[in-house]
Amino acid sequence: MKTEMLKKRMAPLLAASLILSAATGCSNGTGSNQAANQPAASDATTSQAEDKILAAQKKAKSSADFDWKKYDGSTIKVSFVQHAASDSVIAKISDFESKTGIKVEQSVTPEANYFDKLSTSLSSRSGDPDVFMSGAYQLWDYSSAGYVEDLNTYLSNPDMITSDYDFKDLVPSAVSALQWDGTPGHQVGKGPQLGLPLMFEIYTLAYNTRAFKQAGIEKPPATYDELLAVCDKLKNWNGSGSYPLAMRGARDWGTIHPGYMSTYANFGATDFAIEENKLVSKLNSPESVKMNEYFMDLIKRGGSPSWSKYTWYECAADLGAGKAAMMMDADAVTVQQNWSGASQEAGNIAWTTIPVVKAGTPTKSNYWTWSMAMNSSSKNKEAAWYFILYFTGKDFCMSSATEGNNLDPVRTSVWESEDFKNKMKDQPGYIDAYNATIGQTTILFTPQPYFFETTTEWAATLQDMIAGKYASVQEAMDSLKAKMDKAVEDIEIS
């Protein structure tokens, strides 16, 4: 099937694939592991798009002189997932309405039902909602079906941007994570700007300093071998029922994308390669087998006895309750347990980078971002763009991160500000782990239209492998590769 034919087929597939995504995403919930031999993101193309945006900023008026009232009297509808990021936006909607005269009608839906509801709305082509929250993985499906407006149209228009918007201040990897050219197997980082980030997560290792001191562990593990040794020292560290390391293990795609996928990349493994214009799974490569052998050992020596039922929520609860001594997951999730009074272990949690195979190697991390995107069928596109412009601007990003808890902030100026540093002063290692990781952070999956199907199958095989249903890791990965190849066999990349 050619790429254009694939796009025509995407609409009927959306409901099934995004139902899989609904309950398993991230919540408060540039080393690359993209498909081998796939075309790299074109620096020239990316530079041209950025050059147009910067040129538009130079010609544009400042925020003070910008005609914020140009679409006064318009009404837009915005769909939010229930999340700290949407809370921060909703708290400032009245300010936006006063500044622009644009009325906002919003809906907020729990993540478990959000994408099912959104998919139905977008597929109706009614234009409702005008703006919607989305993760990057879901935008692969939505854009393939033609539901997503390219925001470069507005970013590069001097009448639709302000001179002080400061596009380059947006964390570059967060912006590029939301760019994709629509071709399965091609990495993110070029093509239409499918959304702009509201927040993002990178993956780090949170650890309980009280547990480490009690066990005589002087420093956090820097390598995967050291992590195993630390796990051995932390068994039953806080009495019966406590354990060393919380990681996701539920039978859904959300298990794969945080700590597991970051570790997978750090072992040098990839998920797919393009070979003779076809996507080919690399799940049974030597690198993948070695990583999965390690991971099985890690879970058996350090994981929760209930690992196979764990989502981010159970992991975080155990970290905060003093059951888990460590958690390898989203920094923006683990920090919620360490605000003053937030949990039993608040004040005892610190952060470091995810370990690596060889000491001194920069750590790689997968990415999750909640973004705002525009419905291509919107009948109020200009007003919808004003909403996105306002809520990705510097003033809002600063206030939502320093006055609220919208983490991680999507602008470099926020990370570098004294206000943010002061807010995070009691979160030891959080900013340092971010600074050490962000340069090697990107979406480590290969974009393809069966992402939720294949990644959920990956999690199921991982569970069965650790439960002993395969004679070896090699056998498990060989079986998984065959299932992956079957799932994507109709995709041809021309």
Secondary structure by P-SEA (a helix, b strand, c coil): ccaaaaaaacccaaaaaaaaacccccccccccccccccccccaaaaaaaaaaaaaaaaaccccccccccccccbbbbbbbcccaaaaaaaaaaaaaaaaccbbbbbbbbccccaaaaaaaaaaaccccccbbbbcaaaaaaaaaacccccccccccccccccccccccccaaaaaaaacccccccccccccccccccccbbbbbbbbcaaaaaaaccccccccaaaaaaaaaacccccccccccbbbbbcccccccccaaaaaaaaaccccccccccbbbbccccaaaaaaaaaaaaaaaaccccccccccaaaaaaaaaacccccccccccccccccccccccccccbbbbcccccccccbbbbbbccbbbbbccccccaaaaaaaaaaaacaaaaaaaaacccccccccccccccaaaaaaaccccaaaaaaaacccccccccccccaaaaaaaaaaaaaaaaaacccccaaaaaaaaaaaaaaaacccccc
